[in-house]
Amino acid sequence: MPAEEALGILVAAFAANPSTNVLLVSEPEGETVIQRLNLDDGLAADFRSVAQDACSYILGALRLRAYDPGYKPEPDELSYIDLANDADLATRIQELTRVQQAELFVEDDAVIDALRFYSIVISPSARRHAVFLRSYSPKKELSRKTGFAAILGRGHYNKVETKIFLFDWKVDCFAWGGYLFIPNVSSFQRIFKYFEGLRAKAQETLDTILAQIPVSNADDFRNACIGQIQMISKLAQIARKPYLPAVTIADLRRTINEFDLDVQIAEIDGEERLVFEGAPAKRWLILKLLDDNYLGSVMTTLKYEVNSKSPL
């Protein structure tokens, strides 16, 4: 089922007022704790409206495109991930649909201190669930804010003694029909610790790239890439390029000459290799070259460096 079709089915499902639950996700001392809020009908309806508004807006206003960690979506675009291609992410999302297994939320300070995000679980049926995620923090609990809170009651103001949690009308990402839709890329990456995962795989990614494209001072290249999260993201983007296995030094030399790039090619032990230079003005050149960031206009014959692009 295409992503657009899945999204349309979810929008239609809200007409039947599907079951709605909210799970809070906390990580005290590194342990993941998932607890369920006990909602009354009015609060459940508000959370359901948050979810409905999010997917209805996306269906009517945004173009969908596959998520790429190195790509910055345009204002009218929405990134999505086909969960069939990411088993680990699919498993983690599935854990956030298990409403009946979650214990009820208790006002434990250790759990509140380590709140990370919450999940709005919309269930059109017992076996079909949509999961809407929103990043969260203990600062959303009013008593933890700077100052103190007062509430009007019976003509005079009283100090707020009970815990009051603030929720807003936004979602960062949501899963349904085998896809994860991502309205807020940076928050999605924080919720799922995406860059931590990229960093853990960085050496393997570099091995893949360097096996295809020789670099003379590979250790310096590795250290520079692993030391900067933006470069790790770029590496992951390059490793998925379908053209990478076919790229040769001759192809790279042609691009270097065509765009007059300050990238050197040296012959070492009978093999031509790119020369990495770690100066701030040059450290990105090889990555941009491998990511095919340099394009020419057929109409104007002008040449460009682009930050993101979509194939036709």
N, C-alpha and C positions, 0 to 999 in steps of 0.2 A: 504494500500500500504506500503510495507517495506521501511525503510529509504534509503537503497541503490538504490531501484528502483526510488524513488522520486528524488534522486540526479542525476541519469542518465537522467531523463526527463528534468531536469533543464539545464544540460550541453548541451543537444541537442537543447534546445530552443534558445540558443545564436546564432545559425546559421542564424536565421531570423532577426538579429539585433533588438531585442525588444526595446520598448520605455524605456528611462532611465531618471530618475529624482533624485535629491539630496535634502534631507531635513536636515536642521540644527536644533538640539534640544538644547535649552538653558533653564536654570532655574533661572531667575532673581527673587530675593526675594521669592524663593520657588514656583513660578508659572511656569508651563511648557509651553514654547513657541516653536512652531514648524513652521519654515519658509522654503520656497522653494527657492533654488538658480535658477536664470534664466541662463540656460546653452546654449552656442552655440554648434553646432554639433560636433566640435572637442573635446571640453571638455567633452561632454556627452559620446563620444566614448571612452575617456580615463577612465572615471568612469565605463563604461560597461566592459572594458578590465580588470579592477581591480576585478570586480565581477566574470567574466568568468574565470580568472586565478585561483582564490581562489577555486571555486568548481571543476574545471577540475583537479587541483592538488590533491584535497582530494579524488576524485573518483578513481584516478589512483594509489595513493600511501599509503593511510591510511585505517586502519581497524576501523569500527564504533563500538562503545559500548555505552550503556545507561549512561547518566550523573549521577554521584554520587558525592555530595559535598565533601566527605571525600576521594575520590580516585584521585590519581595523574596519568593522562594518560601517557602511555609509548610513546616514540618518534614516533612510527608507529601507534598510536591510535588517534581517534577523538571522543570526547564525543558528544552526541546528546540528545535532550529532545523530547519526544512525547507530542506535545502541547495538545492533547486530555486529558492528565492527569494533565494539569496545566492551568486552565481556565483564571486565572489572567494574567499569562504571555502571553497567546494567545491574550487576549484583548489588552494588551499594545503594542504588535507587530502589531496588526491590525490598531491601531491608526497611525502607522508609514507608512502605505500604502496610506493614504488619501491625495494624491498629490494635487488634485483639490481644496480641502478645505483649504490647507495651503496658508497663505499669502506670498507674495514675501519677501525675505530677504532684510532688510534695515540695513545700517551700524550704528545701535544704540549701543552706548558704553555699556549700561546696559545689552543688549542682548549678545554682544561679551564677556563681562566680565564673563558671566555665562555659556558659551558654555560647553556642556558635551560630546556630540557625534553627529555623523551625520549618515544618513541613505541613502544608494544607493538603489533606488527602481527600480527594473527591472520588466517590465510588458509585458510578452508574449501576453497577451490579456487584454481587459478592466476589466476582473474580476479575473485574475490570476496575482499575484504579488510575487516576491521574494524580501526580504528585507535584505540588507547587512549592518551591523553596524560596526562603527569604533569609538573608543573613541577619544575625541578631547578636546582642551583647548584653551583659548585665547592666550596662548604663541605661537600658530601656526601662529598668525598674525604677519607679519614681523616687523611692526612698534612698537610692544610691546616687541621685543627682546632687550637684552642688546646691546648698541652701536647703529649704524644707518646704513641704507642700501643705496647703490649707484648702479645705472644702467647705462650702456653705451648707448649713443644715439648721432648720428651724430658726432662721433669722440671724444666726451668728456663725462665724467661721471656726472650724475645729482643725486641729493638727491631724494630718493623715497618719494613722498608725498601721493600717493594713498595707500589704504589698500590692502595688498597682503596676501592671505591665502595659506598656504602650506598643501598639501594633499600627502599621501604616497600610496604605492601599496599593502597595507595590509587590511584585515578585521578581526574583533574580533569574530564575530558570524554572522550567517545568517539564515533566516527562509524561508521555502518553503515546500509545500506539506504536511503541518501538522506537520513539524518537525523544531526544531531549532538545527542547527549544530554549534559546538563551537570550532573553532581553537585555541582561546586564552581564557582559563578558567578564569584567574584572571581578565581580562578586561571585560568579560561577567558579572562577579559578580559585578564589579564596575558599569557598565552601568545600570544594573537592580537593583542595591542596594540589591543584593541577601542576604548578611549577615544581613542587617538591618531587612529583612523579617524573617530570621531565629531567630534573637534575639527576635523579637516580639512574635514568637511562642514558644520560649524556655520553658516557664513555662508549656504550654500545653504538649509539648514533654516530659518534665520531669515527669509530672503527668502520662503519658502513661507508661513510663518505670518503675516508682516507684510502680505503681499499680500491675505490674507483678513481679518485683524484689525488695523485701524489703531491705532497707539500714538503718542501725541503726541510724546514724546521718545524716538524710536526709537533714536537713537545711544547714549543712556545705557542703554537696554534691551539693545542688542546687546553693549555692552562688559561689562555685568554678567554676561550669560549666557555669553559666551565666556571670561570670566575664572574660571569655576568649573565643574569637571568634572561635579558633580552636576546643575547647571543644564543643561549640554549634554546629559546623558543624558535629562533631563526633556523637553528640546526634541525630541529624536529620538522619544521616546514620543508626544508630542503630534502631530508631523508625520504619524504613521501612523494617527491616529484617523480612522475612516471618516466621522464626523460633522462633521469640521472644515470642509469646503467649504460646509456648510449653516448654520454658526453665524453669527448676526448680532449687532450691537450690542444690539438689542432682547432677544435671548436672554440675553446677558451681563448686561444691566441687571436683568432679571428675577431672575437668580440672585443678583446683588449685593444686591438689595433683600430677597429671600427669606431670605438667610443673614446679612444685615446686615454685609457685608464692607466693609473700609476701602479700597475701590478707587473712584477718581474717574473720571467720564466728562466730558470737556470738548469743547465744540464749537469747532473751529478751521477757519477758511475754509469754513464751511458743512458740515463733516463731523464727526460725533461720533467721538471717539477715547478709548481707555483712557489713563490717565495713569500712567506708571511712576514709582515712588518707590524709590530705591536704599537707603533705610535698612534695616538688617538685619531688622527686624521686618516689613518690607513688600515686600522685593524678590522674594519667592516668590509673592505673591498672584496676580499675573496668570498665571503659569505654572500654579498650582493651579486657577485658574478655567478656563483653557483645557483642562486635563486632566480636567475634570469631577470634581474631588475632593470636591465638596460634595453630599451625598445626604441624603434624608429617609426615615424609616421609615414605611411604610404602616401598620404595626400600632400603633406608639406615637406617631406624628407627631413624634418627636424628630428633630433634625437633627444630622448628623455631618460631620466632615472625615475622609476616609479616605486612607491612604497607598497602597493598592493594592486592586484589585477585579477581578472577572471578570464579564463580561456573561452574562445568563441566555439 
